[in-house]
């Protein structure tokens, strides 16, 4: 296993995902989501924290993809929009990719060699 930047990033995202999953699991045990206890200040506060953690886990993950796939200043600007202005900017980014880039993913040839096609 090579120790390059992608491998390090992969392990960091695995670690972050497991931590967030662990926190969510403990939240579901300690403060069950159903029945909503919206009149309980502690329940509401804890779920607010979980929601914020969940959103920023997602926003940072998507930002890493955008920073790698967009030209330098634009990837940073989109990422700041995701983190500071929230899901509307994420939706606008998807619309931008669909209308102006014609794809959400890069136009990579997933079968770059004959051996890949035969497998």
MMTF fields as JSON, N, C-alpha, C and O atoms, coordinates in Angstrom:
{
  "mmtfVersion": "1.0.0",
  "mmtfProducer": "UNKNOWN",
  "numBonds": 475,
  "numAtoms": 476,
  "numGroups": 119,
  "numChains": 1,
  "numModels": 1,
  "chainsPerModel": [1],
  "groupsPerChain": [119],
  "chainIdList": ["A"],
  "bondAtomList": [4, 2, 8, 6, 12, 10, 16, 14, 20, 18, 24, 22, 28, 26, 32, 30, 36, 34, 40, 38, 44, 42, 48, 46, 52, 50, 56, 54, 60, 58, 64, 62, 68, 66, 72, 70, 76, 74, 80, 78, 84, 82, 88, 86, 92, 90, 96, 94, 100, 98, 104, 102, 108, 106, 112, 110, 116, 114, 120, 118, 124, 122, 128, 126, 132, 130, 136, 134, 140, 138, 144, 142, 148, 146, 152, 150, 156, 154, 160, 158, 164, 162, 168, 166, 172, 170, 176, 174, 180, 178, 184, 182, 188, 186, 192, 190, 196, 194, 200, 198, 204, 202, 208, 206, 212, 210, 216, 214, 220, 218, 224, 222, 228, 226, 232, 230, 236, 234, 240, 238, 244, 242, 248, 246, 252, 250, 256, 254, 260, 258, 264, 262, 268, 266, 272, 270, 276, 274, 280, 278, 284, 282, 288, 286, 292, 290, 296, 294, 300, 298, 304, 302, 308, 306, 312, 310, 316, 314, 320, 318, 324, 322, 328, 326, 332, 330, 336, 334, 340, 338, 344, 342, 348, 346, 352, 350, 356, 354, 360, 358, 364, 362, 368, 366, 372, 370, 376, 374, 380, 378, 384, 382, 388, 386, 392, 390, 396, 394, 400, 398, 404, 402, 408, 406, 412, 410, 416, 414, 420, 418, 424, 422, 428, 426, 432, 430, 436, 434, 440, 438, 444, 442, 448, 446, 452, 450, 456, 454, 460, 458, 464, 462, 468, 466, 472, 470],
  "bondOrderList": [1, 1, 1, 1, 1, 1, 1, 1, 1, 1, 1, 1, 1, 1, 1, 1, 1, 1, 1, 1, 1, 1, 1, 1, 1, 1, 1, 1, 1, 1, 1, 1, 1, 1, 1, 1, 1, 1, 1, 1, 1, 1, 1, 1, 1, 1, 1, 1, 1, 1, 1, 1, 1, 1, 1, 1, 1, 1, 1, 1, 1, 1, 1, 1, 1, 1, 1, 1, 1, 1, 1, 1, 1, 1, 1, 1, 1, 1, 1, 1, 1, 1, 1, 1, 1, 1, 1, 1, 1, 1, 1, 1, 1, 1, 1, 1, 1, 1, 1, 1, 1, 1, 1, 1, 1, 1, 1, 1, 1, 1, 1, 1, 1, 1, 1, 1, 1, 1],
  "groupList": [{"groupName": "UNK", "atomNameList": ["N", "CA", "C", "O"], "elementList": ["N", "C", "C", "O"], "formalChargeList": [0, 0, 0, 0], "bondAtomList": [1, 0, 2, 1, 3, 2], "bondOrderList": [1, 1, 2], "singleLetterCode": "X", "chemCompType": "L-PEPTIDE LINKING"}],
  "groupTypeList": [0, 0, 0, 0, 0, 0, 0, 0, 0, 0, 0, 0, 0, 0, 0, 0, 0, 0, 0, 0, 0, 0, 0, 0, 0, 0, 0, 0, 0, 0, 0, 0, 0, 0, 0, 0, 0, 0, 0, 0, 0, 0, 0, 0, 0, 0, 0, 0, 0, 0, 0, 0, 0, 0, 0, 0, 0, 0, 0, 0, 0, 0, 0, 0, 0, 0, 0, 0, 0, 0, 0, 0, 0, 0, 0, 0, 0, 0, 0, 0, 0, 0, 0, 0, 0, 0, 0, 0, 0, 0, 0, 0, 0, 0, 0, 0, 0, 0, 0, 0, 0, 0, 0, 0, 0, 0, 0, 0, 0, 0, 0, 0, 0, 0, 0, 0, 0, 0, 0],
  "groupIdList": [1, 2, 3, 4, 5, 6, 7, 8, 9, 10, 11, 12, 13, 14, 15, 16, 17, 18, 19, 20, 21, 22, 23, 24, 25, 26, 27, 28, 29, 30, 31, 32, 33, 34, 35, 36, 37, 38, 39, 40, 41, 42, 43, 44, 45, 46, 47, 48, 49, 50, 51, 52, 53, 54, 55, 56, 57, 58, 59, 60, 61, 62, 63, 64, 65, 66, 67, 68, 69, 70, 71, 72, 73, 74, 75, 76, 77, 78, 79, 80, 81, 82, 83, 84, 85, 86, 87, 88, 89, 90, 91, 92, 93, 94, 95, 96, 97, 98, 99, 100, 101, 102, 103, 104, 105, 106, 107, 108, 109, 110, 111, 112, 113, 114, 115, 116, 117, 118, 119],
  "secStructList": [7, 7, 7, 1, 2, 2, 2, 2, 2, 2, 2, 2, 2, 2, 2, 2, 2, 2, 2, 2, 2, 2, 2, 2, 2, 2, 2, 2, 2, 2, 1, 7, 1, 1, 1, 7, 7, 6, 6, 7, 2, 2, 2, 2, 2, 2, 2, 2, 2, 2, 2, 2, 2, 2, 2, 2, 2, 2, 2, 2, 2, 2, 2, 2, 2, 2, 2, 2, 2, 1, 7, 2, 2, 2, 2, 2, 2, 2, 2, 2, 2, 2, 2, 2, 2, 7, 2, 2, 2, 2, 2, 2, 2, 2, 2, 2, 2, 2, 2, 2, 1, 1, 7, 1, 1, 7, 7, 7, 7, 1, 7, 7, 1, 2, 2, 2, 2, 2, 7],
  "xCoordList": [0.854, 0.0, 0.893, 1.66, 0.782, 1.578, 1.074, -0.123, 2.012, 1.647, 1.707, 2.583, 0.768, 0.699, -0.434, -1.092, -0.662, -1.671, -3.078, -3.898, -3.365, -4.69, -4.924, -6.024, -3.898, -4.029, -4.234, -5.072, -3.472, -3.619, -5.012, -5.664, -5.472, -6.812, -7.878, -8.846, -7.702, -8.672, -8.766, -9.864, -7.622, -7.649, -8.262, -8.969, -8.001, -8.614, -10.13, -10.857, -10.608, -12.056, -12.687, -13.808, -11.987, -12.493, -12.609, -13.627, -11.564, -11.571, -12.701, -13.438, -12.832, -13.887, -15.265, -16.143, -15.451, -16.742, -17.087, -18.235, -16.103, -16.355, -16.659, -17.51, -15.968, -16.235, -17.648, -18.369, -18.03, -19.373, -20.423, -21.458, -20.171, -21.107, -21.223, -22.319, -20.1, -20.121, -20.906, -21.689, -20.695, -21.433, -22.926, -23.751, -23.277, -24.686, -25.301, -26.427, -24.569, -25.08, -25.335, -26.371, -24.397, -24.595, -25.749, -26.473, -25.919, -27.057, -28.379, -29.325, -28.437, -29.683, -30.036, -31.211, -29.02, -29.267, -29.642, -30.598, -28.878, -29.087, -30.3, -31.077, -30.457, -31.557, -32.26, -32.006, -33.143, -33.801, -34.468, -35.064, -34.349, -34.904, -36.428, -37.055, -37.023, -38.486, -38.876, -38.228, -39.757, -40.678, -39.93, -39.101, -40.233, -39.556, -39.8, -40.939, -38.721, -38.822, -38.456, -37.545, -39.173, -38.807, -38.98, -38.46, -39.692, -39.827, -38.712, -38.617, -37.879, -36.742, -35.518, -35.01, -35.049, -33.949, -32.673, -31.96, -32.372, -31.152, -31.247, -30.295, -32.383, -32.578, -32.408, -31.713, -33.039, -32.977, -31.556, -31.11, -30.839, -29.462, -28.558, -27.758, -28.686, -27.841, -28.085, -27.138, -29.346, -29.629, -29.196, -28.855, -29.202, -28.656, -27.163, -26.673, -26.441, -25.002, -24.755, -23.85, -25.562, -25.401, -25.662, -24.943, -26.678, -27.018, -25.895, -25.562, -25.316, -24.208, -23.003, -22.386, -22.672, -21.55, -21.786, -20.875, -22.989, -23.335, -23.215, -22.654, -23.738, -23.678, -22.231, -21.853, -21.427, -20.057, -19.213, -18.27, -19.537, -18.872, -19.135, -18.231, -20.361, -20.734, -20.133, -19.573, -20.247, -19.751, -18.247, -17.775, -17.502, -16.051, -15.705, -14.774, -16.444, -16.203, -16.442, -15.617, -17.566, -17.87, -16.862, -16.461, -16.453, -15.479, -14.173, -13.551, -13.755, -12.511, -12.624, -11.675, -13.767, -13.986, -13.989, -13.385, -14.668, -14.774, -13.411, -13.064, -12.648, -11.325, -10.429, -9.632, -10.563, -9.749, -10.255, -9.481, -11.535, -12.086, -12.307, -12.566, -12.213, -12.397, -11.065, -10.173, -10.926, -9.713, -9.545, -10.521, -8.296, -7.93, -8.875, -9.458, -9.059, -9.849, -11.309, -11.953, -11.838, -13.261, -13.587, -14.635, -12.709, -12.935, -12.987, -13.818, -12.106, -12.097, -13.365, -13.97, -13.761, -14.974, -16.205, -17.031, -16.337, -17.473, -17.461, -18.499, -16.295, -16.191, -16.559, -17.242, -16.11, -16.508, -18.017, -18.642, -18.595, -20.053, -20.764, -21.763, -20.245, -20.844, -20.834, -21.838, -19.686, -19.516, -20.194, -20.662, -20.254, -20.796, -22.257, -22.981, -22.697, -24.061, -24.952, -26.163, -24.368, -25.151, -25.63, -25.067, -26.685, -27.171, -27.656, -27.568, -28.164, -28.527, -27.33, -27.482, -26.149, -24.953, -24.583, -24.15, -24.748, -24.502, -25.433, -25.007, -26.69, -27.647, -27.264, -27.337, -26.856, -26.43, -25.213, -25.089, -24.316, -23.142, -23.548, -23.005, -24.491, -24.967, -25.601, -25.362, -26.407, -27.012, -25.923, -25.997, -24.92, -23.784, -23.102, -22.81, -22.849, -22.177, -23.045, -22.534, -24.348, -25.237, -25.39, -25.381, -25.531, -25.796, -24.549, -24.564, -23.471, -22.297, -21.152, -20.281, -21.145, -20.106, -20.667, -19.91, -21.99, -22.72, -22.655, -23.303, -21.891, -21.791, -21.607, -21.197, -21.916, -21.594, -20.216, -19.456, -19.89, -18.573, -17.7, -18.196, -16.412, -15.497, -15.776, -16.337, -15.386, -15.561, -14.407, -13.761, -14.147, -13.071, -13.521, -14.697, -12.576, -12.848, -12.654, -11.521, -13.74, -13.652, -13.029, -12.538, -13.05, -12.431, -11.252, -11.317, -10.188, -9.072, -8.192, -7.463, -8.246, -7.439, -8.307, -9.388, -7.82, -8.599, -8.747, -9.768, -7.759, -7.857, -8.971, -9.576, -9.249, -10.345, -11.697, -12.61, -11.83, -13.085, -13.384, -14.536, -12.356, -12.556, -12.779, -13.189, -12.527, -12.662, -14.095, -14.375],
  "yCoordList": [-1.185, 0.0, 1.239, 1.465, 2.034, 3.252, 4.28, 4.375, 5.042, 6.086, 7.438, 8.257, 7.663, 8.949, 9.774, 9.338, 10.946, 11.86, 11.263, 11.495, 10.495, 9.886, 8.824, 8.722, 8.035, 7.008, 7.648, 7.2, 8.686, 9.385, 9.989, 9.87, 10.643, 11.23, 10.154, 10.358, 9.012, 7.923, 7.465, 7.275, 7.289, 6.877, 7.949, 7.623, 9.222, 10.295, 10.301, 10.505, 10.076, 10.037, 8.789, 8.852, 7.667, 6.469, 6.739, 6.424, 7.324, 7.643, 8.614, 8.403, 9.685, 10.669, 10.03, 10.268, 9.215, 8.545, 7.62, 7.577, 6.877, 5.982, 6.764, 6.356, 7.882, 8.712, 9.299, 9.281, 9.814, 10.38, 9.291, 9.511, 8.127, 7.01, 6.589, 6.306, 6.548, 6.201, 7.206, 6.835, 8.488, 9.531, 9.438, 9.57, 9.209, 9.052, 7.853, 7.927, 6.759, 5.562, 5.837, 5.442, 6.511, 6.826, 7.806, 7.735, 8.714, 9.65, 8.904, 9.191, 7.944, 7.203, 6.37, 6.128, 5.935, 5.167, 6.092, 5.832, 7.183, 8.093, 8.995, 9.207, 9.522, 10.441, 9.944, 10.459, 8.95, 8.388, 9.48, 10.423, 9.321, 10.32, 10.314, 11.37, 9.137, 9.029, 8.597, 7.686, 9.092, 10.193, 11.502, 11.623, 12.463, 13.743, 14.365, 14.476, 14.766, 15.406, 16.881, 17.375, 17.571, 18.949, 19.906, 21.021, 19.496, 20.345, 20.097, 20.806, 19.11, 18.803, 19.532, 19.2, 20.522, 21.361, 20.557, 20.814, 19.592, 18.785, 17.924, 17.863, 17.261, 16.444, 17.3, 16.906, 18.464, 19.351, 19.835, 19.872, 20.206, 20.683, 19.58, 19.819, 18.375, 17.275, 16.927, 16.64, 16.947, 16.659, 17.805, 17.577, 19.023, 20.139, 19.931, 20.121, 19.547, 19.27, 18.146, 18.232, 17.099, 15.969, 16.407, 16.003, 17.223, 17.712, 18.571, 18.457, 19.425, 20.267, 19.403, 19.606, 18.446, 17.542, 16.771, 16.625, 16.284, 15.525, 16.402, 15.973, 17.624, 18.509, 18.841, 18.748, 19.223, 19.596, 18.396, 18.547, 17.213, 16.014, 15.839, 15.5, 16.067, 15.973, 17.121, 16.894, 18.342, 19.511, 19.43, 19.762, 18.998, 18.884, 17.767, 17.9, 16.68, 15.583, 16.033, 15.784, 16.693, 17.18, 18.253, 18.314, 19.091, 20.14, 19.555, 20.111, 18.448, 17.814, 17.371, 17.513, 16.842, 16.432, 17.652, 17.625, 18.723, 19.928, 20.599, 21.054, 20.664, 21.292, 20.541, 21.152, 19.21, 18.416, 18.479, 18.25, 18.784, 18.716, 20.076, 20.135, 21.152, 22.492, 23.234, 22.917, 24.226, 25.051, 25.722, 25.961, 26.019, 26.454, 27.471, 27.138, 28.655, 29.586, 29.172, 29.428, 28.53, 28.183, 27.056, 27.079, 26.082, 25.013, 25.535, 25.1, 26.461, 27.067, 27.881, 27.805, 28.657, 29.483, 28.612, 28.89, 27.549, 26.637, 26.027, 25.953, 25.596, 24.951, 25.898, 25.507, 27.129, 28.122, 28.321, 28.467, 28.324, 28.437, 27.271, 27.46, 26.061, 24.888, 25.035, 24.784, 25.446, 25.492, 26.696, 26.601, 27.822, 29.037, 29.297, 29.889, 28.868, 29.165, 27.937, 28.062, 26.76, 25.546, 24.874, 25.048, 24.102, 23.219, 23.926, 23.323, 25.167, 25.797, 25.909, 25.733, 26.2, 26.303, 24.928, 24.811, 23.887, 22.523, 22.21, 21.63, 22.587, 22.362, 23.16, 22.642, 24.422, 25.241, 24.625, 24.685, 24.034, 23.396, 22.221, 22.05, 21.419, 20.288, 20.793, 20.229, 21.848, 22.436, 22.943, 22.717, 23.622, 24.102, 22.943, 23.039, 21.845, 20.687, 20.078, 19.676, 20.009, 19.414, 20.282, 19.77, 21.597, 22.474, 22.932, 23.057, 23.184, 23.772, 22.786, 23.015, 21.717, 20.705, 19.438, 18.543, 19.357, 18.241, 16.946, 15.965, 16.929, 15.728, 16.128, 17.248, 15.203, 15.412, 14.843, 15.403, 13.736, 13.127, 13.533, 13.977, 13.378, 13.629, 12.648, 11.575, 13.02, 12.153, 11.162, 11.068, 10.434, 9.453, 8.219, 7.854, 7.588, 6.327, 5.237, 4.898, 4.696, 3.722, 2.409, 1.626, 2.172, 0.971, 1.403, 1.376, 1.796, 2.404, 1.388, 1.754, 0.14, -0.867, -2.056, -2.246, -2.859, -4.047, -5.015, -5.695, -5.097, -6.053, -5.658, -6.522, -4.352, -3.92, -4.345, -4.685, -4.328, -4.684, -6.167, -6.554, -6.983, -8.418, -8.923, -10.07, -8.119, -8.589, -8.558, -8.921],
  "zCoordList": [0.0, 0.0, 0.0, 0.936, -1.059, -1.157, -0.145, 0.126, 0.402, 1.363, 0.658, 0.939, -0.261, -0.943, -0.35, 0.596, -0.892, -0.35, -0.432, 0.456, -1.489, -1.619, -0.55, -0.007, -0.246, 0.783, 2.153, 2.936, 2.434, 3.712, 3.822, 4.859, 2.741, 2.747, 2.938, 3.67, 2.281, 2.423, 3.875, 4.398, 4.522, 5.927, 6.826, 7.78, 6.535, 7.322, 7.164, 8.136, 5.936, 5.722, 6.339, 6.845, 6.304, 6.983, 8.473, 9.089, 9.055, 10.483, 10.826, 11.788, 10.03, 10.278, 10.155, 10.984, 9.112, 8.93, 10.076, 10.517, 10.564, 11.699, 12.973, 13.763, 13.176, 14.357, 14.309, 15.307, 13.154, 13.016, 13.162, 13.79, 12.592, 12.74, 14.205, 14.688, 14.902, 16.326, 17.139, 18.013, 16.85, 17.565, 17.266, 18.17, 15.991, 15.625, 16.335, 16.826, 16.389, 17.07, 18.546, 19.082, 19.205, 20.623, 20.813, 21.806, 19.864, 19.938, 19.834, 20.569, 18.914, 18.731, 19.958, 20.235, 20.689, 21.913, 23.061, 23.791, 23.218, 24.343, 24.152, 25.083, 22.949, 22.63, 21.378, 20.289, 21.506, 20.323, 19.473, 19.993, 18.178, 17.264, 17.292, 17.209, 17.406, 17.471, 18.858, 19.373, 19.442, 19.329, 19.542, 20.444, 18.709, 18.802, 20.172, 20.625, 20.818, 22.137, 21.99, 22.654, 21.119, 20.81, 21.98, 21.944, 23.006, 24.189, 25.199, 26.201, 24.95, 25.818, 25.281, 24.21, 26.023, 25.563, 25.326, 24.356, 26.189, 26.032, 24.773, 23.995, 24.564, 23.365, 22.114, 21.178, 22.1, 20.946, 20.695, 19.548, 21.752, 21.607, 21.06, 20.155, 21.612, 21.162, 19.703, 18.971, 19.265, 17.86, 16.957, 15.796, 17.466, 16.696, 16.473, 15.359, 17.511, 17.368, 16.364, 15.533, 16.447, 15.528, 14.091, 13.176, 13.892, 12.561, 11.99, 10.81, 12.818, 12.375, 12.007, 10.962, 12.862, 12.586, 11.294, 10.48, 11.108, 9.913, 8.665, 7.657, 8.731, 7.569, 7.203, 6.035, 8.182, 7.86, 7.441, 6.664, 7.941, 7.441, 5.961, 5.196, 5.561, 4.152, 3.338, 2.266, 3.84, 3.104, 2.864, 1.777, 3.857, 3.703, 2.722, 1.927, 2.778, 1.831, 0.392, -0.487, 0.158, -1.186, -1.596, -2.758, -0.66, -0.968, -1.472, -2.377, -0.902, -1.365, -2.815, -3.586, -3.185, -4.572, -5.49, -6.562, -5.072, -5.893, -6.041, -7.131, -4.977, -5.048, -6.029, -6.74, -6.066, -6.993, -8.435, -9.365, -8.636, -9.991, -10.646, -11.848, -9.902, -10.465, -10.473, -9.686, -11.363, -11.338, -9.973, -9.261, -9.623, -8.281, -7.624, -6.593, -8.138, -7.325, -7.216, -6.198, -8.26, -8.264, -7.288, -6.642, -7.179, -6.211, -4.789, -3.992, -4.471, -3.134, -2.898, -1.828, -3.901, -3.768, -3.577, -2.709, -4.388, -4.227, -2.819, -2.161, -2.37, -1.064, 0.07, 1.017, -0.027, 0.978, 0.966, 2.016, -0.232, -0.338, 0.33, 1.024, 0.12, 0.757, 2.271, 2.939, 2.804, 4.261, 4.908, 6.042, 4.206, 4.816, 4.472, 5.272, 3.299, 2.86, 2.762, 2.582, 2.878, 3.023, 1.758, 0.678, 1.923, 0.867, -0.393, -1.462, -0.35, -1.625, -2.577, -3.786, -2.041, -2.886, -3.428, -4.575, -2.616, -3.102, -4.27, -5.269, -4.147, -5.24, -6.471, -7.585, -6.295, -7.43, -8.11, -9.334, -7.329, -7.916, -8.8, -9.891, -8.339, -9.14, -10.434, -11.502, -10.345, -11.541, -12.486, -13.694, -11.948, -12.737, -13.464, -14.656, -12.739, -13.357, -14.454, -15.5, -14.222, -15.217, -16.458, -17.577, -16.27, -17.404, -18.141, -19.366, -17.411, -18.054, -18.258, -19.097, -17.515, -17.686, -18.314, -18.69, -18.43, -19.038, -18.244, -18.609, -17.179, -16.361, -14.901, -14.594, -14.02, -12.61, -12.335, -11.545, -12.98, -12.833, -14.007, -15.042, -13.836, -14.949, -16.074, -15.852, -17.271, -18.431, -18.532, -19.575, -17.469, -17.49, -18.25, -18.232, -18.912, -19.561, -18.506, -18.163, -17.999, -16.921, -17.39, -16.576, -18.678, -19.224, -20.075, -21.304, -19.422, -20.138, -20.861, -21.783, -20.466, -21.142, -21.505, -20.947, -22.451, -22.847, -21.7, -21.602, -20.829, -19.721, -18.757, -18.123, -18.642, -17.779, -18.354, -17.601, -19.669, -20.303, -20.121, -19.924, -20.187, -20.1, -18.692, -18.516, -17.698, -16.312, -15.838, -14.696]
}
